[in-house]
Amino acid sequence: MAVNEENYRQVFEKAKAAQATLVAVSKVKPVSDILALYALGQRDFGENYVQELVEKEAVLPKDIRWHFIGHLQSNKVKYIAPFVHLIHGVDGEKLLTEINKQAAKNNRIINCLLQVHIAEEETKFGFDGTEVTALIHRISSGDLVLPNVAVKGLMAMASFTDDIEKLKKEFAVMKALFQQQAKPETSNLKLETLSMGMSGDYELALEYGSTMIRVGSLLFGARS
C-alpha cells in the first residue's frame, strides 16, 4: 500500500482532537491510493486540477466529499459544479458569481471558502483582509445576491518556510480576521470553517484555530 497508514492515523487523531476536518490532498496520486485511504474511513479528498478531479470523481465511490483546493479559473467551474463538495480558493467576486451561475444550472448550492492572502510569496492568490471583510458585508447585507452559493468560511496558505515565528504571525493574523467577522448568518453565509495548515505546518495551524487542514505528502508520500 502506497499510503502511510501510521501517519494517516496520527494526523486524523490530531485533527479530531481539535474538532477539525482532515482533507487528504490526493492531487497526482492514483485512484488506488485514494481507495486505500477510503478503506481506512477517509471521505474528504482535495484536488488541485479540474480535469484530474473530474476523472477521479467518475470512477470513485459517490460518498467521497471532493474539495477543490487549487486556483480555479472561471471557465472551468462548470466541470466540477455538478458534484464538488467545497471550493476552497475563491479569490475574486467574478469567480464567486460564476460558481453561483453554474450551481443554479445544476440546481445545487455550492459551498465555498474565501481565500485570504497572508503569505509573503507573490505566487499566492487571495483577498486582503479589507477586501474580504467588504465582500462578506455585501453578501450579509443583501447587496450581493448569490442564492446558489454558501460562503462557509475562510481559507489561507501560509508562507512556505521553516521560520516558526513567521508562521505563527500569519496564522494569528488569519485567526483574528476570522474572529473579527460579525458572522451574521444568512441562508448563504455561515462562517464556520477556517481552512489553513498543510503537511509541514498543520499542527501549528490547529493551535491557531484551524477547523480544516489540507494534508498530502504526509499521507501519500512526496509528489513524484
Secondary structure as the mmCIF struct_conf table of DSSP 4:
data_model
#
loop_
_struct_conf.conf_type_id
_struct_conf.id
_struct_conf.beg_label_comp_id
_struct_conf.beg_label_asym_id
_struct_conf.beg_label_seq_id
_struct_conf.end_label_comp_id
_struct_conf.end_label_asym_id
_struct_conf.end_label_seq_id
BEND BEND1 VAL A 3 VAL A 3
HELX_RH_AL_P HELX_RH_AL_P1 GLU A 5 ALA A 17
TURN_TY1_P TURN_TY1_P1 ALA A 18 GLN A 19
STRN STRN1 THR A 21 VAL A 25
TURN_TY1_P TURN_TY1_P2 LYS A 27 VAL A 28
HELX_RH_AL_P HELX_RH_AL_P2 VAL A 31 ALA A 39
TURN_TY1_P TURN_TY1_P3 LEU A 40 GLY A 41
STRN STRN2 ASP A 44 GLU A 47
BEND BEND2 ASN A 48 ASN A 48
HELX_RH_AL_P HELX_RH_AL_P3 VAL A 50 VAL A 59
BEND BEND3 LEU A 60 LEU A 60
TURN_TY1_P TURN_TY1_P4 LYS A 62 ASP A 63
STRN STRN3 ARG A 65 PHE A 68
BEND BEND4 GLY A 70 GLY A 70
HELX_RH_3T_P HELX_RH_3T_P1 SER A 74 LYS A 76
HELX_RH_AL_P HELX_RH_AL_P4 VAL A 77 ILE A 80
TURN_TY1_P TURN_TY1_P5 ALA A 81 PHE A 83
BEND BEND5 HIS A 85 HIS A 85
STRN STRN4 LEU A 86 VAL A 90
BEND BEND6 GLY A 92 GLY A 92
HELX_RH_AL_P HELX_RH_AL_P5 GLU A 93 LYS A 105
TURN_TY1_P TURN_TY1_P6 ASN A 106 ASN A 107
STRN STRN5 ILE A 110 VAL A 116
BEND BEND7 ALA A 119 GLU A 120
TURN_TY1_P TURN_TY1_P7 GLU A 122 THR A 123
STRN STRN6 PHE A 127 PHE A 127
HELX_RH_AL_P HELX_RH_AL_P6 GLY A 129 SER A 141
TURN_TY1_P TURN_TY1_P8 GLY A 142 GLY A 142
BEND BEND8 ASP A 143 LEU A 144
TURN_TY1_P TURN_TY1_P9 PRO A 147 ASN A 148
STRN STRN7 VAL A 149 ALA A 156
BEND BEND9 PHE A 160 PHE A 160
BEND BEND10 ASP A 162 ASP A 162
HELX_RH_AL_P HELX_RH_AL_P7 ILE A 164 GLN A 180
BEND BEND11 GLN A 181 GLN A 181
STRN STRN8 THR A 186 THR A 186
TURN_TY1_P TURN_TY1_P10 SER A 187 ASN A 188
STRN STRN9 LEU A 189 SER A 195
TURN_TY1_P TURN_TY1_P11 SER A 199 ASP A 201
HELX_RH_AL_P HELX_RH_AL_P8 TYR A 202 GLU A 207
TURN_TY1_P TURN_TY1_P12 TYR A 208 GLY A 209
BEND BEND12 THR A 211 THR A 211
STRN STRN10 MET A 212 VAL A 215
HELX_RH_AL_P HELX_RH_AL_P9 SER A 217 PHE A 220
BEND BEND13 ALA A 222 ALA A 222
#
